[in-house]
Amino acid sequence: MSTAKKEYKRITVKSLTEMKRNNEKISMLTAYDYTMARIIDSAGVDVILVGDSASNVMAGHETTLPITLDQMIYHASSVVRAVERSLVVVDLPFGSYQSDPKEALRSAIRIMKESGGHSVKLEGGSEVKDSIKRILHAGIPVMGHLGLTPQSIYKFGTYTVRAKEKAEAEKLKEDALALQRWGCYAIVLEKVPAALAQEVADSLTIPVIGIGAGSGVDGQVLVSHDMFGMTHEFNPRFLRRYLNLYEDMGNAVGQYVKDVKSVDFPNDKEQY
Protein backbone atom coordinates (compact mmCIF):
# COMPACT_ATOMS: atom_id res chain seq x y z
CA MET A 1 0.00 0.00 0.00
CA SER A 2 1.44 3.39 -1.00
CA THR A 3 1.70 6.15 1.54
CA ALA A 4 0.94 9.78 0.77
CA LYS A 5 3.94 12.06 0.50
CA LYS A 6 4.13 14.41 3.46
CA GLU A 7 4.02 18.08 2.61
CA TYR A 8 6.50 20.22 4.54
CA LYS A 9 5.82 23.92 5.00
CA ARG A 10 9.33 24.27 6.40
CA ILE A 11 12.17 21.79 6.07
CA THR A 12 14.06 21.07 9.28
CA VAL A 13 16.76 18.65 10.35
CA LYS A 14 13.97 16.37 11.60
CA SER A 15 12.25 16.57 8.20
CA LEU A 16 15.29 15.08 6.47
CA THR A 17 15.35 12.13 8.87
CA GLU A 18 11.63 11.55 8.20
CA MET A 19 12.23 11.72 4.47
CA LYS A 20 14.89 9.03 4.66
CA ARG A 21 12.65 6.86 6.81
CA ASN A 22 9.81 7.28 4.27
CA ASN A 23 12.11 6.59 1.28
CA GLU A 24 11.61 10.09 -0.09
CA LYS A 25 14.67 11.41 -1.87
CA ILE A 26 16.14 14.73 -0.70
CA SER A 27 16.87 17.50 -3.21
CA MET A 28 19.69 19.95 -2.52
CA LEU A 29 21.22 22.79 -4.54
CA THR A 30 23.67 25.57 -3.85
CA ALA A 31 22.83 29.27 -3.71
CA TYR A 32 24.96 32.25 -2.80
CA ASP A 33 22.66 35.27 -3.30
CA TYR A 34 19.10 36.43 -2.63
CA THR A 35 17.75 36.22 -6.19
CA MET A 36 18.98 32.71 -6.93
CA ALA A 37 17.92 31.45 -3.50
CA ARG A 38 14.42 32.88 -4.02
CA ILE A 39 14.03 30.95 -7.27
CA ILE A 40 15.41 27.70 -5.86
CA ASP A 41 13.38 27.86 -2.66
CA SER A 42 10.16 28.68 -4.53
CA ALA A 43 10.70 25.69 -6.83
CA GLY A 44 10.58 23.30 -3.88
CA VAL A 45 14.19 22.32 -3.21
CA ASP A 46 14.50 20.76 0.23
CA VAL A 47 17.97 21.98 1.19
CA ILE A 48 19.96 25.01 0.05
CA LEU A 49 23.69 24.76 0.57
CA VAL A 50 25.60 28.01 0.86
CA GLY A 51 28.75 26.27 -0.26
CA ASP A 52 32.34 27.36 -0.15
CA SER A 53 32.11 26.65 -3.89
CA ALA A 54 31.18 30.35 -3.98
CA SER A 55 34.96 30.76 -4.05
CA ASN A 56 34.93 29.15 -7.51
CA VAL A 57 31.70 30.22 -9.16
CA MET A 58 31.23 33.66 -7.61
CA ALA A 59 34.82 34.84 -7.11
CA GLY A 60 36.69 32.93 -9.82
CA HIS A 61 39.23 31.21 -7.59
CA GLU A 62 40.73 27.91 -8.68
CA THR A 63 39.91 26.24 -5.33
CA THR A 64 37.56 26.70 -2.38
CA LEU A 65 40.41 27.58 -0.02
CA PRO A 66 40.53 31.41 -0.39
CA ILE A 67 36.97 32.18 0.73
CA THR A 68 36.78 33.66 4.24
CA LEU A 69 34.36 33.29 7.11
CA ASP A 70 33.17 36.87 6.65
CA GLN A 71 32.46 36.19 2.98
CA MET A 72 30.55 33.01 3.81
CA ILE A 73 28.43 34.93 6.31
CA TYR A 74 27.69 37.59 3.66
CA HIS A 75 26.53 34.98 1.13
CA ALA A 76 24.55 33.02 3.74
CA SER A 77 22.72 36.06 5.07
CA SER A 78 21.65 36.95 1.51
CA VAL A 79 20.29 33.44 1.01
CA VAL A 80 18.49 33.27 4.35
CA ARG A 81 16.56 36.47 3.58
CA ALA A 82 15.14 34.79 0.47
CA VAL A 83 14.11 31.45 1.93
CA GLU A 84 10.68 30.45 3.20
CA ARG A 85 10.78 26.63 3.05
CA SER A 86 14.25 25.19 2.44
CA LEU A 87 16.73 24.20 5.13
CA VAL A 88 19.79 26.44 4.78
CA VAL A 89 23.17 24.77 5.37
CA VAL A 90 26.33 26.89 5.44
CA ASP A 91 29.85 25.60 4.80
CA LEU A 92 32.51 26.34 7.37
CA PRO A 93 35.38 27.59 5.19
CA PHE A 94 38.92 26.29 5.18
CA GLY A 95 40.91 27.39 8.21
CA SER A 96 37.89 28.17 10.38
CA TYR A 97 37.61 24.83 12.19
CA GLN A 98 40.53 22.47 11.52
CA SER A 99 43.13 23.69 14.00
CA ASP A 100 41.20 24.31 17.18
CA PRO A 101 37.77 23.10 18.43
CA LYS A 102 37.24 26.43 20.20
CA GLU A 103 37.85 28.29 16.96
CA ALA A 104 35.49 25.88 15.20
CA LEU A 105 32.75 26.70 17.69
CA ARG A 106 33.37 30.44 17.39
CA SER A 107 33.13 30.16 13.60
CA ALA A 108 29.90 28.14 13.76
CA ILE A 109 28.35 30.57 16.25
CA ARG A 110 29.20 33.52 14.01
CA ILE A 111 27.51 31.81 11.05
CA MET A 112 24.37 31.02 13.05
CA LYS A 113 24.11 34.45 14.70
CA GLU A 114 25.17 36.71 11.85
CA SER A 115 23.65 34.92 8.86
CA GLY A 116 20.60 33.22 10.35
CA GLY A 117 21.59 29.92 8.73
CA HIS A 118 20.01 26.74 10.05
CA SER A 119 23.09 24.50 10.30
CA VAL A 120 26.73 24.20 9.29
CA LYS A 121 28.65 21.71 7.15
CA LEU A 122 32.28 20.76 7.53
CA GLU A 123 34.60 18.35 5.78
CA GLY A 124 36.34 15.35 7.29
CA GLY A 125 35.90 12.52 9.75
CA SER A 126 38.05 11.41 12.68
CA GLU A 127 40.59 14.19 12.09
CA VAL A 128 37.99 16.86 12.96
CA LYS A 129 36.19 14.87 15.66
CA ASP A 130 36.82 17.40 18.44
CA SER A 131 35.60 20.33 16.34
CA ILE A 132 32.41 18.49 15.36
CA LYS A 133 31.64 17.46 18.93
CA ARG A 134 32.31 20.97 20.28
CA ILE A 135 29.88 22.50 17.76
CA LEU A 136 27.24 19.85 18.38
CA HIS A 137 27.50 20.26 22.16
CA ALA A 138 26.59 23.94 21.65
CA GLY A 139 23.33 22.88 19.99
CA ILE A 140 24.32 23.73 16.43
CA PRO A 141 23.27 21.12 13.84
CA VAL A 142 26.15 19.71 11.80
CA MET A 143 26.15 18.09 8.35
CA GLY A 144 29.26 16.04 7.61
CA HIS A 145 31.13 15.71 4.31
CA LEU A 146 33.23 12.70 3.28
CA GLY A 147 34.80 11.30 0.13
CA LEU A 148 36.29 13.99 -2.07
CA THR A 149 36.75 16.93 0.29
CA PRO A 150 37.71 19.95 -1.85
CA GLN A 151 39.34 21.82 1.04
CA SER A 152 41.98 19.05 1.04
CA ILE A 153 42.67 19.29 -2.69
CA TYR A 154 46.40 19.89 -2.22
CA LYS A 155 46.65 16.72 -0.14
CA PHE A 156 44.81 14.65 -2.76
CA GLY A 157 46.42 16.47 -5.69
CA THR A 158 43.43 15.81 -7.95
CA TYR A 159 39.63 15.84 -8.03
CA THR A 160 39.46 12.17 -8.96
CA VAL A 161 37.06 9.61 -7.45
CA ARG A 162 37.91 8.78 -3.84
CA ALA A 163 37.73 5.53 -1.82
CA LYS A 164 38.30 3.14 -4.73
CA GLU A 165 40.94 1.30 -2.71
CA LYS A 166 39.91 -0.94 0.20
CA ALA A 167 41.76 0.95 2.96
CA GLU A 168 40.27 4.32 2.05
CA ALA A 169 36.81 2.78 1.60
CA GLU A 170 36.99 1.20 5.06
CA LYS A 171 38.03 4.50 6.62
CA LEU A 172 35.16 6.27 4.88
CA LYS A 173 32.67 3.75 6.28
CA GLU A 174 34.14 4.10 9.75
CA ASP A 175 34.03 7.88 9.54
CA ALA A 176 30.41 7.85 8.37
CA LEU A 177 29.35 5.72 11.33
CA ALA A 178 31.34 7.98 13.64
CA LEU A 179 29.70 11.14 12.28
CA GLN A 180 26.30 9.59 12.98
CA ARG A 181 27.38 8.47 16.44
CA TRP A 182 28.67 11.93 17.34
CA GLY A 183 25.33 13.47 16.36
CA CYS A 184 25.57 14.76 12.77
CA TYR A 185 22.12 14.87 11.17
CA ALA A 186 23.26 14.13 7.58
CA ILE A 187 26.34 13.49 5.48
CA VAL A 188 27.39 14.58 1.99
CA LEU A 189 29.32 11.94 0.06
CA GLU A 190 31.25 13.41 -2.84
CA LYS A 191 32.68 11.53 -5.82
CA VAL A 192 32.86 7.99 -4.46
CA PRO A 193 31.90 4.68 -6.13
CA ALA A 194 28.13 4.21 -6.28
CA ALA A 195 28.19 0.78 -4.63
CA LEU A 196 30.18 2.10 -1.67
CA ALA A 197 27.91 5.11 -1.31
CA GLN A 198 24.82 2.91 -1.21
CA GLU A 199 26.47 0.64 1.35
CA VAL A 200 27.15 3.65 3.56
CA ALA A 201 23.62 5.02 3.13
CA ASP A 202 22.11 1.64 3.99
CA SER A 203 24.23 1.38 7.13
CA LEU A 204 23.08 4.71 8.56
CA THR A 205 19.83 6.08 9.94
CA ILE A 206 20.78 9.63 8.99
CA PRO A 207 20.46 10.78 5.36
CA VAL A 208 23.35 10.53 2.92
CA ILE A 209 23.26 13.12 0.14
CA GLY A 210 25.44 12.41 -2.85
CA ILE A 211 27.27 14.37 -5.48
CA GLY A 212 28.85 11.97 -7.92
CA ALA A 213 27.91 9.11 -5.58
CA GLY A 214 25.25 7.27 -7.58
CA SER A 215 21.51 6.88 -7.12
CA GLY A 216 21.52 4.57 -4.11
CA VAL A 217 21.91 7.37 -1.56
CA ASP A 218 19.14 9.37 0.12
CA GLY A 219 19.39 12.53 -1.95
CA GLN A 220 21.39 14.53 -4.47
CA VAL A 221 23.19 17.88 -4.50
CA LEU A 222 24.58 19.89 -7.39
CA VAL A 223 26.14 23.32 -7.73
CA SER A 224 23.31 25.42 -9.16
CA HIS A 225 25.55 27.32 -11.59
CA ASP A 226 26.62 23.99 -13.09
CA MET A 227 23.10 22.58 -13.19
CA PHE A 228 21.76 25.71 -14.92
CA GLY A 229 24.58 25.63 -17.46
CA MET A 230 25.99 28.99 -16.38
CA THR A 231 29.41 27.35 -16.33
CA HIS A 232 30.67 25.53 -19.40
CA GLU A 233 34.25 24.46 -18.67
CA PHE A 234 33.32 21.99 -15.89
CA ASN A 235 32.09 18.64 -17.25
CA PRO A 236 32.25 15.81 -14.72
CA ARG A 237 30.34 12.61 -15.41
CA PHE A 238 27.89 13.21 -12.56
CA LEU A 239 26.72 16.61 -13.82
CA ARG A 240 23.38 16.91 -15.60
CA ARG A 241 22.78 20.35 -17.12
CA TYR A 242 19.09 21.29 -17.16
CA LEU A 243 19.65 24.56 -19.06
CA ASN A 244 22.36 26.20 -21.14
CA LEU A 245 22.32 29.66 -19.58
CA TYR A 246 25.90 30.38 -20.59
CA GLU A 247 24.83 30.43 -24.22
CA ASP A 248 21.35 31.88 -23.64
CA MET A 249 22.59 34.75 -21.48
CA GLY A 250 25.45 35.46 -23.88
CA ASN A 251 22.97 35.66 -26.77
CA ALA A 252 20.71 37.95 -24.75
CA VAL A 253 23.58 40.31 -23.92
CA GLY A 254 24.67 40.33 -27.54
CA GLN A 255 21.13 41.22 -28.65
CA TYR A 256 20.93 43.99 -26.04
CA VAL A 257 24.20 45.50 -27.30
CA LYS A 258 22.89 45.36 -30.86
CA ASP A 259 19.57 46.98 -29.89
CA VAL A 260 21.26 49.80 -27.96
CA LYS A 261 23.67 50.63 -30.77
CA SER A 262 20.91 50.57 -33.39
CA VAL A 263 18.63 52.70 -31.14
CA ASP A 264 16.05 49.94 -31.25
CA PHE A 265 16.08 50.01 -27.44
CA PRO A 266 14.28 51.76 -25.90
CA ASN A 267 11.34 51.98 -28.27
CA ASP A 268 8.30 54.25 -27.86
CA LYS A 269 6.59 51.88 -25.43
CA GLU A 270 9.69 51.66 -23.24
CA GLN A 271 9.98 55.34 -22.34
CA TYR A 272 7.94 57.96 -20.46
C-alpha positions in Angstrom: 0.0 0.0 0.0 1.4 3.4 -1.0 1.7 6.2 1.5 0.9 9.8 0.8 3.9 12.1 0.5 4.1 14.4 3.5 4.0 18.1 2.6 6.5 20.2 4.5 5.8 23.9 5.0 9.3 24.3 6.4 12.2 21.8 6.1 14.1 21.1 9.3 16.8 18.6 10.3 14.0 16.4 11.6 12.2 16.6 8.2 15.3 15.1 6.5 15.3 12.1 8.9 11.6 11.5 8.2 12.2 11.7 4.5 14.9 9.0 4.7 12.6 6.9 6.8 9.8 7.3 4.3 12.1 6.6 1.3 11.6 10.1 -0.1 14.7 11.4 -1.9 16.1 14.7 -0.7 16.9 17.5 -3.2 19.7 20.0 -2.5 21.2 22.8 -4.5 23.7 25.6 -3.9 22.8 29.3 -3.7 25.0 32.3 -2.8 22.7 35.3 -3.3 19.1 36.4 -2.6 17.8 36.2 -6.2 19.0 32.7 -6.9 17.9 31.5 -3.5 14.4 32.9 -4.0 14.0 30.9 -7.3 15.4 27.7 -5.9 13.4 27.9 -2.7 10.2 28.7 -4.5 10.7 25.7 -6.8 10.6 23.3 -3.9 14.2 22.3 -3.2 14.5 20.8 0.2 18.0 22.0 1.2 20.0 25.0 0.0 23.7 24.8 0.6 25.6 28.0 0.9 28.7 26.3 -0.3 32.3 27.4 -0.2 32.1 26.6 -3.9 31.2 30.3 -4.0 35.0 30.8 -4.0 34.9 29.2 -7.5 31.7 30.2 -9.2 31.2 33.7 -7.6 34.8 34.8 -7.1 36.7 32.9 -9.8 39.2 31.2 -7.6 40.7 27.9 -8.7 39.9 26.2 -5.3 37.6 26.7 -2.4 40.4 27.6 0.0 40.5 31.4 -0.4 37.0 32.2 0.7 36.8 33.7 4.2 34.4 33.3 7.1 33.2 36.9 6.6 32.5 36.2 3.0 30.6 33.0 3.8 28.4 34.9 6.3 27.7 37.6 3.7 26.5 35.0 1.1 24.6 33.0 3.7 22.7 36.1 5.1 21.7 37.0 1.5 20.3 33.4 1.0 18.5 33.3 4.3 16.6 36.5 3.6 15.1 34.8 0.5 14.1 31.4 1.9 10.7 30.5 3.2 10.8 26.6 3.0 14.2 25.2 2.4 16.7 24.2 5.1 19.8 26.4 4.8 23.2 24.8 5.4 26.3 26.9 5.4 29.8 25.6 4.8 32.5 26.3 7.4 35.4 27.6 5.2 38.9 26.3 5.2 40.9 27.4 8.2 37.9 28.2 10.4 37.6 24.8 12.2 40.5 22.5 11.5 43.1 23.7 14.0 41.2 24.3 17.2 37.8 23.1 18.4 37.2 26.4 20.2 37.9 28.3 17.0 35.5 25.9 15.2 32.8 26.7 17.7 33.4 30.4 17.4 33.1 30.2 13.6 29.9 28.1 13.8 28.3 30.6 16.2 29.2 33.5 14.0 27.5 31.8 11.1 24.4 31.0 13.0 24.1 34.5 14.7 25.2 36.7 11.9 23.6 34.9 8.9 20.6 33.2 10.3 21.6 29.9 8.7 20.0 26.7 10.1 23.1 24.5 10.3 26.7 24.2 9.3 28.6 21.7 7.2 32.3 20.8 7.5 34.6 18.4 5.8 36.3 15.4 7.3 35.9 12.5 9.8 38.0 11.4 12.7 40.6 14.2 12.1 38.0 16.9 13.0 36.2 14.9 15.7 36.8 17.4 18.4 35.6 20.3 16.3 32.4 18.5 15.4 31.6 17.5 18.9 32.3 21.0 20.3 29.9 22.5 17.8 27.2 19.8 18.4 27.5 20.3 22.2 26.6 23.9 21.6 23.3 22.9 20.0 24.3 23.7 16.4 23.3 21.1 13.8 26.1 19.7 11.8 26.2 18.1 8.4 29.3 16.0 7.6 31.1 15.7 4.3 33.2 12.7 3.3 34.8 11.3 0.1 36.3 14.0 -2.1 36.7 16.9 0.3 37.7 19.9 -1.8 39.3 21.8 1.0 42.0 19.1 1.0 42.7 19.3 -2.7 46.4 19.9 -2.2 46.6 16.7 -0.1 44.8 14.6 -2.8 46.4 16.5 -5.7 43.4 15.8 -8.0 39.6 15.8 -8.0 39.5 12.2 -9.0 37.1 9.6 -7.4 37.9 8.8 -3.8 37.7 5.5 -1.8 38.3 3.1 -4.7 40.9 1.3 -2.7 39.9 -0.9 0.2 41.8 0.9 3.0 40.3 4.3 2.1 36.8 2.8 1.6 37.0 1.2 5.1 38.0 4.5 6.6 35.2 6.3 4.9 32.7 3.7 6.3 34.1 4.1 9.8 34.0 7.9 9.5 30.4 7.8 8.4 29.4 5.7 11.3 31.3 8.0 13.6 29.7 11.1 12.3 26.3 9.6 13.0 27.4 8.5 16.4 28.7 11.9 17.3 25.3 13.5 16.4 25.6 14.8 12.8 22.1 14.9 11.2 23.3 14.1 7.6 26.3 13.5 5.5 27.4 14.6 2.0 29.3 11.9 0.1 31.2 13.4 -2.8 32.7 11.5 -5.8 32.9 8.0 -4.5 31.9 4.7 -6.1 28.1 4.2 -6.3 28.2 0.8 -4.6 30.2 2.1 -1.7 27.9 5.1 -1.3 24.8 2.9 -1.2 26.5 0.6 1.4 27.2 3.7 3.6 23.6 5.0 3.1 22.1 1.6 4.0 24.2 1.4 7.1 23.1 4.7 8.6 19.8 6.1 9.9 20.8 9.6 9.0 20.5 10.8 5.4 23.4 10.5 2.9 23.3 13.1 0.1 25.4 12.4 -2.8 27.3 14.4 -5.5 28.9 12.0 -7.9 27.9 9.1 -5.6 25.2 7.3 -7.6 21.5 6.9 -7.1 21.5 4.6 -4.1 21.9 7.4 -1.6 19.1 9.4 0.1 19.4 12.5 -1.9 21.4 14.5 -4.5 23.2 17.9 -4.5 24.6 19.9 -7.4 26.1 23.3 -7.7 23.3 25.4 -9.2 25.5 27.3 -11.6 26.6 24.0 -13.1 23.1 22.6 -13.2 21.8 25.7 -14.9 24.6 25.6 -17.5 26.0 29.0 -16.4 29.4 27.3 -16.3 30.7 25.5 -19.4 34.2 24.5 -18.7 33.3 22.0 -15.9 32.1 18.6 -17.3 32.2 15.8 -14.7 30.3 12.6 -15.4 27.9 13.2 -12.6 26.7 16.6 -13.8 23.4 16.9 -15.6 22.8 20.3 -17.1 19.1 21.3 -17.2 19.6 24.6 -19.1 22.4 26.2 -21.1 22.3 29.7 -19.6 25.9 30.4 -20.6 24.8 30.4 -24.2 21.4 31.9 -23.6 22.6 34.8 -21.5 25.4 35.5 -23.9 23.0 35.7 -26.8 20.7 38.0 -24.7 23.6 40.3 -23.9 24.7 40.3 -27.5 21.1 41.2 -28.6 20.9 44.0 -26.0 24.2 45.5 -27.3 22.9 45.4 -30.9 19.6 47.0 -29.9 21.3 49.8 -28.0 23.7 50.6 -30.8 20.9 50.6 -33.4 18.6 52.7 -31.1 16.0 49.9 -31.2 16.1 50.0 -27.4 14.3 51.8 -25.9 11.3 52.0 -28.3 8.3 54.2 -27.9 6.6 51.9 -25.4 9.7 51.7 -23.2 10.0 55.3 -22.3 7.9 58.0 -20.5 
